[in-house]
Amino acid sequence: MASLMEYWDMNNVIDGSFEKGMEKGKIEKTMEIAKEMKQNNEPIEKIVRYTGLAIEEIEKL
């Protein structure tokens, strides 16, 4: 029974790490898209609408 609990615990850790990695990748990709849009002189309002980022985040790029 203890080994089954250890397995479940380890599986939860792995699943959580994977999900965090996927989320981090999505955020990084969104930031790249926003940066490219900004470099192409797209209006800030359009970047906010398409990326969901805050104006402050976009201005820092």
C-alpha positions as CSV (number, residue, x, y, z in Angstrom):
1,M,0.0,0.0,0.0
2,A,2.9,2.4,0.8
3,S,4.4,1.9,-2.6
4,L,1.1,2.7,-4.3
5,M,0.9,5.9,-2.3
6,E,4.5,6.8,-3.2
7,Y,3.7,6.1,-6.9
8,W,0.6,8.4,-6.8
9,D,2.7,11.1,-5.0
10,M,5.4,10.9,-7.6
11,N,2.9,10.8,-10.4
12,N,1.3,14.0,-9.1
13,V,4.7,15.7,-8.8
14,I,5.5,14.8,-12.4
15,D,2.1,15.9,-13.7
16,G,2.4,19.2,-11.8
17,S,5.8,19.9,-13.2
18,F,4.7,19.1,-16.7
19,E,1.7,21.5,-16.4
20,K,3.9,24.2,-15.0
21,G,6.4,23.7,-17.9
22,M,3.6,23.9,-20.5
23,E,2.2,27.1,-18.9
24,K,5.7,28.7,-18.9
25,G,6.1,27.8,-22.5
26,K,2.7,29.4,-23.4
27,I,3.6,32.6,-21.5
28,E,7.0,32.8,-23.2
29,K,5.4,32.3,-26.7
30,T,2.8,35.0,-25.9
31,M,5.6,37.4,-24.9
32,E,7.5,36.7,-28.1
33,I,4.3,37.4,-30.2
34,A,3.7,40.6,-28.3
35,K,7.3,41.7,-28.8
36,E,7.1,41.0,-32.5
37,M,3.8,42.9,-32.8
38,K,5.3,45.9,-30.9
39,Q,8.4,45.8,-33.2
40,N,6.0,45.9,-36.2
41,N,4.4,49.0,-34.7
42,E,1.0,47.4,-34.0
43,P,-1.2,49.5,-31.7
44,I,-0.9,48.6,-28.0
45,E,-4.7,48.0,-27.8
46,K,-4.4,45.4,-30.6
47,I,-1.5,43.6,-28.8
48,V,-3.6,43.6,-25.6
49,R,-6.6,42.1,-27.4
50,Y,-4.6,39.4,-29.2
51,T,-2.3,38.4,-26.3
52,G,-4.2,39.2,-23.2
53,L,-1.2,40.8,-21.7
54,A,-1.4,44.0,-19.6
55,I,-0.4,47.3,-21.1
56,E,2.4,47.6,-18.6
57,E,3.8,44.2,-19.6
58,I,3.8,45.2,-23.3
59,E,5.4,48.5,-22.6
60,K,8.4,46.7,-20.9
61,L,9.1,44.7,-24.1
